[in-house]
């Protein structure tokens, strides 16, 4: 208790001993005023300096080029040792590439050809891994050269890059099952199938709509529609899922709930 407040309370205790109603009233008013002045000041709201500071990028120094020997891995520069890029066998113009973090694989292994791009998210940042060149020597070691860069905004993406993002979205569906021609496939297998089917389609697939209609919606052999069963048991048509994702990425979806 502050000295001023204690002094006021002592005067209140002695109030009844003061003779005369007027004197007692004057003393009471003085004590009330003093008590009011003794109130502690409200604490000054603390400023959240962390919230006002911009989030530091998870990967710095981009774009960066990395050359990886087949069946080996390398730390991604600028990731503070947090990311590792691995390359599998280089054969038939393809290499299986994957990205791993300290917590495990987060960009699943998938075959890439020269020019292929794989978008991904890491610690709130959006990035893109591209295969630039394959050196497949008859004698000696084989190497794959990649570039890692920040992902372009949706407005600046080409149709091919938008298709890459759709395939990456399928690949990221943790716990989901891709249903094709009566068989079940993991998201990674489904994404690889879509990449290979797209490659076979060649120039027939130029836009996102072409990809969804000719590659991602149904089997070209049986005509049966592809389906996706999510881990909560819901089943949706793959074509519907891809159209929703494409619409949301461009801000054109109307009251459509995003599938997990």
HUJO-V805812 format. One record per backbone hydrogen bond with DSSP energy under -1.0 kcal/mol. NH is the residue of the N-H (numbers start at 0). CO is the residue of the C=O. Records with the same first field share a line. If there is no record, write none. Layout:
NH=CO ; CO
This chain:
5=1
6=2
7=3
8=4
9=5
10=6
11=7
12=8
13=9
14=11
17=14
23=19
24=20
25=21
26=22
27=23
28=24
29=25
30=26
31=27
32=28
33=29
34=30
35=31
36=32
38=35
48=46
51=47
52=48
59=77
63=147
65=145
67=143
69=141
70=86
71=86
73=84
75=82
78=75
81=78
83=99
84=73
85=97
86=71
87=95
90=93
93=90
94=111
96=109
97=85
98=106
99=83
100=103
103=100
105=98
106=98
109=96
111=94
114=130
115=112
117=128
119=126
121=124
124=121
126=119
127=148
128=117
129=146
130=115
131=144
132=144
134=142
142=134
143=67
144=132
145=65
146=129
147=63
148=127
150=125
155=152
161=157
162=158
163=159
164=160
165=161
166=162
167=163
168=164
169=165
170=166
171=167
172=169
173=171
175=172
176=228
177=184
178=226
179=182
182=179
184=177
189=185
190=186
191=187
192=188
193=189
194=190
195=191
196=192
197=193
198=194
199=195
200=196
201=197
203=200
204=201
210=206
211=207
212=208
213=209
214=210
215=210
218=223
222=218
225=216
226=178
227=235
228=176
229=233
232=229
235=227
237=225
240=236
241=237
242=238
243=239
244=240
245=241
246=242
247=243
248=244
251=246
